[in-house]
Amino acid sequence: MELRDDQPTVREIGNRTYLVADVEPLDVDGVRTVEVGVALWVIGFVALLPFYGRLRDAGHGWMLWTCAAGAGLGLLGLEYCRRRKRARAALREAAGSAGSAA
C-alpha cells in the first residue's frame, strides 16, 4: 500500500459540489458473504425446528420454511459465486500468460 497526499477531485453537478476520492475498487468475489448468509439461514432453521408445532398452530409455520428456502437459494448463490470466482481467476491467468508470451 502506498501512502500519497493526493487531494480528491472536486465535481460540481448543478448546485452541489462533490468530492471524488481516487480509490481502487475492492476485488470481492462474494463467496464469504454468501457463506455467512447461508449459515445464518441454517441457524435460523435449526433454532425454529423445535418450535415447529407451536409455530404451525399459531399460523407461523411459514417462518421455518422461509429459513429453509433462504438456505437453499443461498446454496445456489454460493455455487454461482464460486463459478464466477473460478472464471475470473482463469481470465486473470490467461491475461497474465498472454502478457508474458508477448
Backbone as CSV, one residue per row, in Angstrom:
resi,resn,N_x,N_y,N_z,CA_x,CA_y,CA_z,C_x,C_y,C_z
1,MET,0.851,-1.165,0.000,0.000,0.000,0.000,0.898,1.229,0.000
2,GLU,0.594,2.154,-0.826,1.381,3.368,-0.971,0.579,4.551,-0.437
3,LEU,1.178,5.281,0.501,0.509,6.454,1.053,0.862,7.670,0.201
4,ARG,-0.158,8.374,-0.228,0.042,9.565,-1.039,-0.727,10.713,-0.410
5,ASP,-0.368,11.902,-0.809,-1.056,13.084,-0.315,-1.889,13.706,-1.425
6,ASP,-2.468,12.865,-2.279,-3.291,13.354,-3.378,-4.605,13.901,-2.829
7,GLN,-5.043,14.978,-3.401,-6.299,15.590,-2.997,-7.429,15.014,-3.852
8,PRO,-8.622,14.878,-3.272,-9.749,14.360,-4.056,-10.156,15.339,-5.156
9,THR,-10.765,14.801,-6.188,-11.257,15.609,-7.292,-12.558,16.280,-6.878
10,VAL,-12.723,17.522,-7.241,-13.949,18.261,-6.919,-14.813,18.295,-8.173
11,ARG,-16.049,17.852,-8.046,-17.007,17.864,-9.157,-18.216,18.668,-8.728
12,GLU,-18.677,19.507,-9.628,-19.886,20.273,-9.356,-20.972,19.834,-10.326
13,ILE,-22.086,19.412,-9.768,-23.237,18.994,-10.565,-24.421,19.801,-10.074
14,GLY,-24.897,20.681,-10.940,-25.987,21.569,-10.541,-25.488,22.511,-9.466
15,ASN,-26.220,22.568,-8.348,-25.802,23.445,-7.259,-25.108,22.678,-6.132
16,ARG,-24.677,21.451,-6.407,-23.999,20.621,-5.405,-22.550,20.398,-5.790
17,THR,-21.709,20.320,-4.794,-20.291,20.050,-5.003,-19.965,18.702,-4.366
18,TYR,-19.311,17.828,-5.139,-18.955,16.501,-4.674,-17.443,16.348,-4.661
19,LEU,-16.931,15.673,-3.654,-15.525,15.312,-3.598,-15.419,13.854,-4.012
20,VAL,-14.599,13.566,-5.001,-14.446,12.206,-5.505,-13.017,11.764,-5.228
21,ALA,-12.848,10.829,-4.331,-11.520,10.331,-3.987,-11.102,9.262,-4.987
22,ASP,-9.830,9.202,-5.268,-9.279,8.205,-6.178,-9.022,6.925,-5.389
23,VAL,-10.029,6.070,-5.330,-9.968,4.843,-4.539,-10.131,3.652,-5.466
24,GLU,-9.260,2.679,-5.318,-9.367,1.458,-6.110,-10.556,0.634,-5.619
25,PRO,-11.305,0.013,-6.523,-12.433,-0.819,-6.089,-11.924,-2.094,-5.417
26,LEU,-12.725,-2.618,-4.512,-12.369,-3.862,-3.845,-12.539,-5.024,-4.807
27,ASP,-11.673,-5.976,-4.718,-11.789,-7.177,-5.529,-12.486,-8.243,-4.682
28,VAL,-13.793,-8.171,-4.653,-14.585,-9.043,-3.797,-15.354,-10.020,-4.669
29,ASP,-15.266,-11.301,-4.323,-15.972,-12.304,-5.121,-17.314,-12.692,-4.506
30,GLY,-17.571,-12.355,-3.268,-18.863,-12.607,-2.647,-19.026,-13.976,-2.022
31,VAL,-18.028,-14.847,-2.142,-18.170,-16.211,-1.624,-18.344,-16.193,-0.112
32,ARG,-17.485,-15.483,0.600,-17.577,-15.466,2.061,-18.897,-14.852,2.516
33,THR,-19.343,-13.809,1.849,-20.595,-13.155,2.222,-21.769,-14.113,2.084
34,VAL,-21.815,-14.845,0.991,-22.909,-15.790,0.772,-22.806,-16.958,1.756
35,GLU,-21.590,-17.397,2.061,-21.423,-18.477,3.041,-21.978,-18.061,4.407
36,VAL,-21.692,-16.845,4.819,-22.218,-16.351,6.102,-23.739,-16.278,6.054
37,GLY,-24.286,-15.802,4.951,-25.741,-15.730,4.818,-26.407,-17.092,4.895
38,VAL,-25.834,-18.070,4.193,-26.384,-19.430,4.235,-26.303,-19.978,5.661
39,ALA,-25.181,-19.746,6.320,-25.027,-20.228,7.702,-26.087,-19.624,8.616
40,LEU,-26.370,-18.351,8.441,-27.396,-17.710,9.272,-28.786,-18.279,9.000
41,TRP,-29.099,-18.562,7.730,-30.388,-19.178,7.418,-30.479,-20.573,8.038
42,VAL,-29.397,-21.335,7.985,-29.395,-22.687,8.574,-29.560,-22.595,10.083
43,ILE,-28.869,-21.655,10.709,-29.009,-21.474,12.161,-30.455,-21.109,12.503
44,GLY,-31.056,-20.229,11.709,-32.458,-19.876,11.939,-33.374,-21.084,11.808
45,PHE,-33.125,-21.926,10.801,-33.940,-23.124,10.597,-33.821,-24.067,11.791
46,VAL,-32.577,-24.318,12.207,-32.342,-25.234,13.329,-32.928,-24.667,14.623
47,ALA,-32.840,-23.357,14.811,-33.384,-22.743,16.028,-34.909,-22.825,16.070
48,LEU,-35.557,-22.744,14.915,-37.024,-22.790,14.879,-37.583,-24.209,14.836
49,LEU,-36.761,-25.164,14.459,-37.237,-26.545,14.284,-37.923,-27.117,15.530
50,PRO,-37.377,-26.936,16.737,-38.075,-27.493,17.915,-39.440,-26.853,18.170
51,PHE,-39.668,-25.683,17.635,-40.921,-24.970,17.883,-41.896,-25.061,16.717
52,TYR,-41.658,-25.983,15.795,-42.484,-26.040,14.594,-43.960,-26.268,14.925
53,GLY,-44.252,-27.153,15.868,-45.642,-27.424,16.241,-46.342,-26.183,16.749
54,ARG,-45.674,-25.461,17.613,-46.241,-24.232,18.154,-46.402,-23.169,17.067
55,LEU,-45.382,-23.062,16.215,-45.458,-22.087,15.124,-46.615,-22.413,14.173
56,ARG,-46.754,-23.702,13.830,-47.822,-24.120,12.925,-49.188,-23.839,13.536
57,ASP,-49.339,-24.130,14.827,-50.624,-23.891,15.494,-50.975,-22.408,15.536
58,ALA,-49.964,-21.546,15.623,-50.192,-20.097,15.672,-50.291,-19.492,14.277
59,GLY,-50.133,-20.338,13.243,-50.208,-19.837,11.873,-48.897,-19.226,11.382
60,HIS,-47.791,-19.560,12.049,-46.485,-19.017,11.671,-45.523,-20.100,11.202
61,GLY,-46.058,-21.185,10.721,-45.207,-22.270,10.222,-44.365,-21.849,9.028
62,TRP,-44.796,-20.817,8.333,-44.056,-20.323,7.176,-42.658,-19.851,7.559
63,MET,-42.453,-19.471,8.826,-41.142,-18.978,9.245,-40.062,-20.047,9.061
64,LEU,-40.381,-21.270,9.411,-39.426,-22.362,9.270,-39.103,-22.592,7.795
65,TRP,-40.123,-22.561,6.964,-39.899,-22.829,5.538,-39.234,-21.655,4.836
66,THR,-39.372,-20.468,5.380,-38.638,-19.319,4.837,-37.147,-19.503,5.074
67,CYS,-36.788,-19.993,6.259,-35.378,-20.265,6.552,-34.839,-21.355,5.632
68,ALA,-35.639,-22.392,5.396,-35.198,-23.472,4.509,-35.012,-22.950,3.081
69,ALA,-35.946,-22.128,2.618,-35.834,-21.568,1.272,-34.628,-20.632,1.172
70,GLY,-34.391,-19.832,2.200,-33.239,-18.937,2.208,-31.931,-19.708,2.135
71,ALA,-31.840,-20.814,2.873,-30.626,-21.637,2.834,-30.471,-22.297,1.465
72,GLY,-31.566,-22.797,0.907,-31.494,-23.449,-0.405,-31.105,-22.478,-1.509
73,LEU,-31.732,-21.325,-1.527,-31.383,-20.320,-2.537,-29.964,-19.799,-2.316
74,GLY,-29.559,-19.707,-1.051,-28.195,-19.292,-0.744,-27.176,-20.278,-1.271
75,LEU,-27.490,-21.575,-1.217,-26.579,-22.586,-1.769,-26.447,-22.432,-3.281
76,LEU,-27.555,-22.098,-3.937,-27.476,-21.824,-5.378,-26.602,-20.595,-5.640
77,GLY,-26.795,-19.563,-4.841,-25.983,-18.356,-4.977,-24.523,-18.614,-4.677
78,LEU,-24.252,-19.503,-3.739,-22.871,-19.853,-3.399,-22.188,-20.530,-4.578
79,GLU,-22.887,-21.430,-5.232,-22.318,-22.082,-6.413,-22.064,-21.069,-7.525
80,TYR,-22.990,-20.142,-7.699,-22.807,-19.082,-8.702,-21.548,-18.259,-8.401
81,CYS,-21.386,-17.853,-7.138,-20.219,-17.047,-6.760,-18.925,-17.831,-6.933
82,ARG,-18.937,-19.100,-6.602,-17.726,-19.917,-6.771,-17.367,-20.061,-8.243
83,ARG,-18.360,-20.275,-9.098,-18.085,-20.367,-10.538,-17.549,-19.047,-11.076
84,ARG,-18.134,-17.936,-10.631,-17.670,-16.625,-11.062,-16.234,-16.382,-10.602
85,LYS,-15.915,-16.799,-9.376,-14.558,-16.638,-8.853,-13.563,-17.434,-9.700
86,ARG,-13.935,-18.682,-10.037,-13.046,-19.512,-10.872,-12.881,-18.916,-12.259
87,ALA,-13.958,-18.401,-12.840,-13.886,-17.808,-14.181,-13.010,-16.558,-14.174
88,ARG,-13.141,-15.727,-13.145,-12.303,-14.528,-13.060,-10.844,-14.899,-12.870
89,ALA,-10.569,-15.943,-12.080,-9.187,-16.382,-11.885,-8.610,-16.907,-13.200
90,ALA,-9.431,-17.640,-13.965,-8.961,-18.155,-15.255,-8.679,-17.011,-16.232
91,LEU,-9.510,-15.976,-16.220,-9.274,-14.805,-17.077,-7.990,-14.087,-16.691
92,ARG,-7.768,-13.928,-15.381,-6.534,-13.278,-14.929,-5.319,-14.100,-15.335
93,GLU,-5.427,-15.423,-15.192,-4.314,-16.309,-15.562,-4.050,-16.241,-17.050
94,ALA,-5.120,-16.231,-17.861,-4.958,-16.162,-19.310,-4.350,-14.814,-19.716
95,ALA,-4.777,-13.742,-19.049,-4.226,-12.414,-19.358,-2.764,-12.346,-18.931
96,GLY,-2.426,-12.984,-17.821,-1.056,-12.989,-17.338,-0.137,-13.790,-18.238
97,SER,-0.614,-14.932,-18.718,0.217,-15.760,-19.598,0.308,-15.146,-20.984
98,ALA,-0.737,-14.447,-21.447,-0.686,-13.781,-22.752,0.267,-12.601,-22.701
99,GLY,0.323,-11.915,-21.544,1.218,-10.777,-21.408,2.674,-11.205,-21.328
100,SER,2.946,-12.364,-20.720,4.325,-12.834,-20.614,4.803,-13.480,-21.902
101,ALA,3.858,-13.955,-22.743,4.243,-14.588,-24.015,4.631,-13.541,-25.057
102,ALA,4.151,-12.319,-24.905,4.423,-11.270,-25.897,5.787,-10.649,-25.742
